[in-house]
Amino acid sequence: MFARVGWMMCVLCVGWAGITPAQEPSKPANPPPGLNWPTAVPQSTGISPSQLQKLEIAVSSGEFKKIGSVVLARHGKLVYEKYFDGDASTLRDTRSATKSITDALVGIAIDEKKLRGVDARVLALLPEHARRMQNPDPRKETITVEDFLTMSSPLECDDWNDASRGNEERMYLVEDWAQFILDLPIRGRMHLGEHEEPPKYGRYFSYCTGGAFVLSEVLEKVTGERTDRYAQRKLFDPLGISDAEWVFSPLNIPQTGGGLRLTSRDLLKIGQLYLDGGVWQSKRLISEGWIRASTRPHAQIDDQTEYGYFWWLKTFQSGGKGYAGYFMSGNGGNKVVVLPGLDLCVVITSTNYSTRGMHEQTERLLTDYILPAVSP
């Protein structure tokens, strides 16, 4: 439901107009109330309005399907918004992009010393699940928070494999999702020859939404506060995010693996927070060390893509150049992309849920239209 992965021109809808050949966007005299963000016109930050107009034409003509919104921030300012479906107030279901917000919450809990670190053992923190766990194995006792953050626990859980016992669609059929995941057997792996080649970074990647959900219970245990409330108090309120809609398990536990609804602007704030090293408007929300740890590679997915702590890492190719970045990603082709070398954050929301080429489509929107519009 939430985790199939793979992946802009009225500007501010109150007061900004879309670009036409005869008209370029201008900064609003009075930014919309509650925006809580400096604004600028695209060209003032080195972004070409004519290139963005090409983007609008491509989406409106049907070249790109079911694109909901494109929103850009550069040099710390909100510079461009286009809503093809809904408006600035629409809550976007970006599915597994939620996981990257869960990373922020884990980092905050560690910064506050409520969680001792990524090497904290999950079963030791959740003894009520350990006592009734099926398929006991000593290797389960060593599963850490970092194993779930990097999608590399030894549990047989793979959302990209319909036959996997831990596939998230099976999890949604039972009441206790965390117990479902911790009950799973240890994953096996066939290999050619007697000696198996060790993986890059020492971790085998296996995409598991259930592991991200287990961290919701871990966070509640160590903070003494339900995860959605902790998120609101420690992350969303400081960012000026007042409208967040969570999905809950049958036991009323917030789903930290997917489904959180936020507006496109608010998703962009998460990207900007990471781009700025954990600081929002001169206030530190997350330690810089945690941002660095989250956005460096810990596991390899394929030859082009690596994985941090619930963040995807990739170099995007455009115009013969490569742009290193990291991004939130969710079913449907949803993306929140951070490109430090350009001082740029991009949100692309889409409802192409579970369709072939969903992520390739939004990545092409980035590489063929957005990046060509940005001057280095």
C-alpha positions as CSV (number, residue, x, y, z in Angstrom):
1,M,0.0,0.0,0.0
2,F,2.6,2.5,1.1
3,A,6.0,1.4,0.1
4,R,6.3,0.6,-3.6
5,V,9.1,2.7,-4.6
6,G,11.3,3.3,-7.3
7,W,9.5,8.7,-8.4
8,M,5.0,23.7,-11.3
9,M,3.1,27.6,-12.8
10,C,1.0,29.6,-10.5
11,V,3.5,30.5,-7.9
12,L,2.1,31.2,-4.5
13,C,-1.6,30.7,-5.2
14,V,-2.5,33.8,-3.2
15,G,-1.0,36.7,-5.1
16,W,1.3,35.0,-7.7
17,A,0.3,34.4,-11.3
18,G,1.6,31.7,-13.7
19,I,4.1,32.5,-16.3
20,T,2.9,33.4,-19.8
21,P,5.0,34.5,-22.7
22,A,4.1,38.1,-21.8
23,Q,4.2,37.8,-18.1
24,E,6.8,36.6,-15.6
25,P,6.1,35.9,-11.9
26,S,6.6,38.6,-9.4
27,K,7.1,38.5,-5.7
28,P,3.8,39.0,-3.8
29,A,3.4,42.3,-2.0
30,N,1.8,40.4,0.9
31,P,2.8,36.7,1.2
32,P,0.0,34.4,2.2
33,P,-0.7,34.4,6.0
34,G,1.1,31.6,7.8
35,L,3.6,31.0,5.0
36,N,6.5,31.3,7.5
37,W,9.1,31.3,4.7
38,P,10.9,34.0,2.7
39,T,9.8,34.2,-1.0
40,A,11.4,35.3,-4.2
41,V,10.8,35.2,-7.9
42,P,12.6,32.4,-9.7
43,Q,14.9,34.6,-11.9
44,S,16.3,36.3,-8.8
45,T,17.8,33.0,-7.7
46,G,19.1,31.9,-11.1
47,I,16.1,29.9,-12.2
48,S,14.8,30.5,-15.7
49,P,11.0,31.3,-15.9
50,S,10.9,30.2,-19.6
51,Q,12.2,26.8,-18.8
52,L,9.6,26.4,-16.1
53,Q,7.0,27.4,-18.6
54,K,8.1,24.5,-20.7
55,L,7.6,22.2,-17.7
56,E,4.0,23.5,-17.3
57,I,3.3,22.9,-21.0
58,A,4.7,19.3,-20.8
59,V,2.5,18.4,-17.8
60,S,-0.6,20.1,-19.1
61,S,-0.3,18.4,-22.5
62,G,-0.3,15.0,-20.9
63,E,3.4,14.2,-21.4
64,F,3.5,13.6,-17.7
65,K,0.6,11.8,-16.0
66,K,-1.1,12.6,-12.7
67,I,1.4,15.2,-11.4
68,G,-0.1,16.9,-8.4
69,S,2.4,19.7,-7.7
70,V,5.9,21.0,-8.3
71,V,7.4,23.3,-5.7
72,L,11.0,24.7,-5.6
73,A,13.1,26.5,-3.0
74,R,16.5,27.9,-3.8
75,H,19.0,29.8,-1.6
76,G,16.6,29.3,1.3
77,K,13.6,31.0,-0.4
78,L,10.4,29.6,-1.8
79,V,10.6,30.6,-5.4
80,Y,8.1,28.5,-7.4
81,E,4.8,26.6,-7.0
82,K,2.6,25.0,-9.5
83,Y,-0.5,23.0,-8.6
84,F,-1.9,20.7,-11.3
85,D,-4.2,19.0,-8.9
86,G,-5.6,20.8,-5.7
87,D,-3.8,23.8,-4.3
88,A,-1.4,24.9,-1.7
89,S,-3.6,23.7,1.1
90,T,-4.1,20.2,-0.4
91,L,-2.6,17.4,1.8
92,R,-0.5,15.1,-0.4
93,D,-0.3,11.4,0.2
94,T,3.3,10.8,-0.6
95,R,3.3,7.3,0.8
96,S,6.8,6.1,1.8
97,A,8.3,9.6,1.8
98,T,7.1,9.4,5.5
99,K,10.1,7.3,6.3
100,S,12.5,10.2,5.9
101,I,10.5,12.1,8.5
102,T,10.8,9.1,10.8
103,D,14.6,9.4,10.3
104,A,14.3,13.0,11.6
105,L,12.4,11.9,14.7
106,V,14.9,9.2,15.5
107,G,17.7,11.8,15.2
108,I,15.9,14.2,17.5
109,A,15.4,11.4,20.1
110,I,19.1,10.6,19.9
111,D,20.0,14.3,20.2
112,E,17.8,14.5,23.3
113,K,19.5,11.4,24.7
114,K,16.2,9.6,24.9
115,L,17.5,7.0,22.5
116,R,21.1,6.0,23.2
117,G,22.0,5.7,19.5
118,V,21.5,3.7,16.3
119,D,23.1,0.7,17.9
120,A,20.2,0.4,20.4
121,R,18.7,-3.1,20.2
122,V,15.1,-3.2,19.2
123,L,13.9,-6.2,21.2
124,A,15.5,-4.9,24.3
125,L,13.4,-1.8,23.9
126,L,10.2,-3.8,23.1
127,P,10.3,-6.7,25.6
128,E,6.5,-7.2,25.4
129,H,7.0,-8.2,21.8
130,A,10.1,-10.3,22.5
131,R,8.3,-12.4,25.1
132,R,5.8,-13.7,22.6
133,M,7.9,-13.7,19.5
134,Q,7.7,-16.5,17.0
135,N,10.7,-18.0,15.1
136,P,13.1,-17.1,17.9
137,D,16.7,-16.8,16.8
138,P,19.8,-15.3,18.5
139,R,20.3,-13.0,15.5
140,K,17.0,-11.3,16.2
141,E,18.3,-10.2,19.6
142,T,21.0,-8.2,17.8
143,I,18.7,-6.2,15.5
144,T,19.3,-2.5,16.0
145,V,17.6,0.7,15.2
146,E,20.2,1.2,12.4
147,D,19.2,-2.1,10.8
148,F,15.7,-0.8,10.3
149,L,16.9,2.7,9.3
150,T,19.0,1.2,6.5
151,M,16.6,-1.5,5.3
152,S,19.1,-4.2,6.2
153,S,17.7,-6.2,9.1
154,P,18.1,-10.0,8.8
155,L,14.3,-10.5,8.9
156,E,12.6,-12.0,5.8
157,C,10.9,-8.8,4.8
158,D,10.8,-7.5,1.2
159,D,8.1,-5.3,-0.1
160,W,9.5,-5.6,-3.6
161,N,8.8,-9.4,-3.5
162,D,5.2,-10.4,-3.5
163,A,6.2,-13.8,-2.2
164,S,8.0,-12.4,0.9
165,R,6.4,-13.4,4.2
166,G,7.1,-9.9,5.4
167,N,5.6,-8.0,2.4
168,E,3.7,-5.0,3.8
169,E,0.4,-6.1,2.2
170,R,0.4,-9.1,4.6
171,M,1.1,-6.9,7.5
172,Y,-2.0,-4.8,6.9
173,L,-4.2,-7.9,7.3
174,V,-3.3,-8.4,11.0
175,E,-3.9,-6.3,14.1
176,D,-0.4,-6.0,15.7
177,W,1.9,-4.9,12.9
178,A,5.1,-4.7,15.0
179,Q,4.6,-8.3,16.3
180,F,4.0,-9.4,12.7
181,I,7.4,-8.0,11.7
182,L,9.3,-9.3,14.7
183,D,7.8,-12.8,14.3
184,L,9.3,-13.2,10.8
185,P,12.0,-15.8,10.3
186,I,15.6,-14.9,9.4
187,R,16.1,-14.2,5.7
188,G,18.0,-16.8,3.6
189,R,20.0,-16.0,0.5
190,M,21.2,-18.3,-2.2
191,H,24.6,-17.7,-3.7
192,L,26.8,-19.1,-6.4
193,G,29.9,-20.9,-5.1
194,E,30.8,-21.7,-1.5
195,H,31.8,-18.2,-0.5
196,E,29.4,-15.3,-0.7
197,E,30.7,-11.9,-1.8
198,P,30.1,-9.4,1.0
199,P,27.9,-6.5,0.1
200,K,29.2,-2.9,-0.3
201,Y,29.0,-1.1,3.1
202,G,28.5,-4.5,4.8
203,R,24.7,-4.5,4.6
204,Y,22.2,-6.3,2.4
205,F,19.4,-4.0,1.3
206,S,15.8,-5.3,1.5
207,Y,13.0,-2.8,1.4
208,C,10.8,-3.3,4.5
209,T,8.1,-0.9,5.4
210,G,7.3,-3.0,8.5
211,G,10.7,-2.2,10.0
212,A,10.0,1.5,9.7
213,F,6.7,1.0,11.5
214,V,8.4,-0.9,14.4
215,L,10.4,2.3,15.0
216,S,7.1,4.1,15.8
217,E,6.8,1.8,18.9
218,V,10.5,2.3,19.7
219,L,10.1,6.1,19.6
220,E,7.0,6.0,21.8
221,K,8.8,3.7,24.3
222,V,11.9,6.0,24.6
223,T,10.1,9.4,24.5
224,G,7.1,8.4,26.5
225,E,4.9,10.1,23.9
226,R,3.0,8.8,20.9
227,T,5.0,9.4,17.8
228,D,2.6,11.7,16.0
229,R,2.5,13.9,19.1
230,Y,6.3,13.9,19.5
231,A,6.6,14.8,15.8
232,Q,4.2,17.7,16.1
233,R,5.9,19.1,19.2
234,K,9.6,18.6,18.2
235,L,9.5,18.9,14.4
236,F,6.3,20.2,12.9
237,D,5.5,23.0,15.3
238,P,9.0,24.6,14.9
239,L,8.6,24.3,11.1
240,G,5.2,26.0,11.2
241,I,3.5,22.8,10.1
242,S,0.0,22.8,11.5
243,D,-1.8,20.4,9.2
244,A,-0.5,16.8,9.3
245,E,-2.7,13.7,8.9
246,W,-1.3,10.4,9.9
247,V,-2.3,6.8,9.2
248,F,-2.8,4.6,12.2
249,S,-2.5,0.9,12.7
250,P,-5.4,-1.1,14.1
251,L,-3.9,-0.6,17.6
252,N,-3.8,3.2,17.0
253,I,-0.1,3.4,16.5
254,P,1.1,6.0,14.0
255,Q,2.4,4.5,10.8
256,T,5.9,5.8,10.5
257,G,6.5,3.8,7.3
258,G,4.1,5.6,5.0
259,G,0.9,7.5,4.4
260,L,1.5,10.7,6.3
261,R,-0.3,13.6,4.5
262,L,1.4,17.0,4.3
263,T,1.1,20.0,2.0
264,S,3.7,20.4,-0.8
265,R,5.1,23.4,1.0
266,D,5.5,21.5,4.2
267,L,7.2,18.7,2.5
268,L,9.6,21.2,1.0
269,K,10.3,22.5,4.5
270,I,11.6,19.0,5.4
271,G,14.0,19.1,2.5
272,Q,15.1,22.6,3.3
273,L,15.8,21.6,6.9
274,Y,18.1,18.8,5.8
275,L,19.8,21.1,3.2
276,D,20.5,23.6,6.0
277,G,22.1,21.0,8.2
278,G,19.2,20.7,10.6
279,V,18.6,24.4,11.1
280,W,15.3,26.2,10.4
281,Q,15.2,30.0,10.5
282,S,18.2,30.2,12.8
283,K,16.9,27.5,15.2
284,R,18.5,24.1,15.3
285,L,16.0,21.2,15.3
286,I,18.3,18.3,14.4
287,S,22.1,18.0,14.9
288,E,24.3,18.5,11.9
289,G,25.9,15.2,12.7
290,W,22.6,13.3,12.3
291,I,21.9,15.0,9.0
292,R,25.3,13.9,7.7
293,A,24.9,10.4,9.0
294,S,21.4,10.1,7.4
295,T,22.4,11.3,4.0
296,R,25.6,9.3,3.5
297,P,25.5,5.8,2.0
298,H,25.0,2.8,4.4
299,A,23.7,0.3,1.8
300,Q,23.8,-0.1,-1.9
301,I,20.6,-0.7,-3.9
302,D,21.9,-0.8,-7.4
303,D,24.7,0.7,-9.5
304,Q,23.1,4.1,-9.5
305,T,21.4,4.3,-6.1
306,E,22.5,4.0,-2.5
307,Y,20.6,4.3,0.8
308,G,21.2,6.3,3.9
309,Y,18.9,6.4,6.9
310,F,15.5,6.3,5.2
311,W,16.9,8.7,2.5
312,W,17.8,7.6,-1.1
313,L,21.1,8.8,-2.6
314,K,21.7,9.3,-6.3
315,T,23.6,11.5,-8.8
316,F,21.1,12.9,-11.4
317,Q,22.3,13.3,-14.9
318,S,21.2,16.4,-16.8
319,G,22.7,18.3,-19.7
320,G,25.9,16.2,-19.6
321,K,26.4,17.0,-15.9
322,G,25.9,15.0,-12.7
323,Y,24.1,16.5,-9.7
324,A,24.6,14.6,-6.5
325,G,21.6,14.6,-4.2
326,Y,19.5,12.7,-1.7
327,F,15.7,12.4,-1.6
328,M,12.5,11.2,0.0
329,S,10.6,8.8,-2.2
330,G,7.1,7.3,-2.2
331,N,4.8,5.2,-4.2
332,G,3.2,7.1,-7.1
333,G,6.5,8.8,-8.1
334,N,6.5,11.2,-5.2
335,K,9.9,12.9,-4.6
336,V,11.4,15.5,-2.2
337,V,14.9,16.1,-3.7
338,V,17.8,17.9,-2.0
339,L,20.6,19.0,-4.3
340,P,23.3,20.6,-2.1
341,G,25.5,21.6,-5.0
342,L,22.8,23.8,-6.4
343,D,21.4,24.9,-3.0
344,L,18.1,23.6,-4.3
345,C,15.1,21.7,-2.9
346,V,12.4,20.2,-5.2
347,V,9.0,18.7,-4.4
348,I,7.2,16.7,-7.0
349,T,4.0,15.0,-5.9
350,S,2.1,12.5,-8.0
351,T,-0.7,10.0,-7.7
352,N,0.6,7.4,-10.2
353,Y,0.3,4.8,-7.5
354,S,1.7,1.3,-8.3
355,T,2.1,2.0,-12.0
356,R,5.1,1.0,-14.2
357,G,7.5,3.9,-14.7
358,M,6.1,6.1,-11.9
359,H,9.5,7.0,-10.5
360,E,11.1,7.3,-13.9
361,Q,8.5,9.8,-14.9
362,T,9.1,12.2,-12.0
363,E,12.8,11.8,-12.3
364,R,12.6,12.8,-16.0
365,L,10.6,15.9,-14.9
366,L,13.5,16.7,-12.7
367,T,16.3,16.0,-15.1
368,D,14.7,17.2,-18.4
369,Y,12.9,20.3,-17.1
370,I,13.8,21.5,-13.6
371,L,17.6,21.1,-13.6
372,P,18.0,22.8,-17.1
373,A,16.2,25.8,-15.6
374,V,18.7,26.2,-12.8
375,S,21.9,28.1,-13.3
376,P,24.8,26.8,-11.2
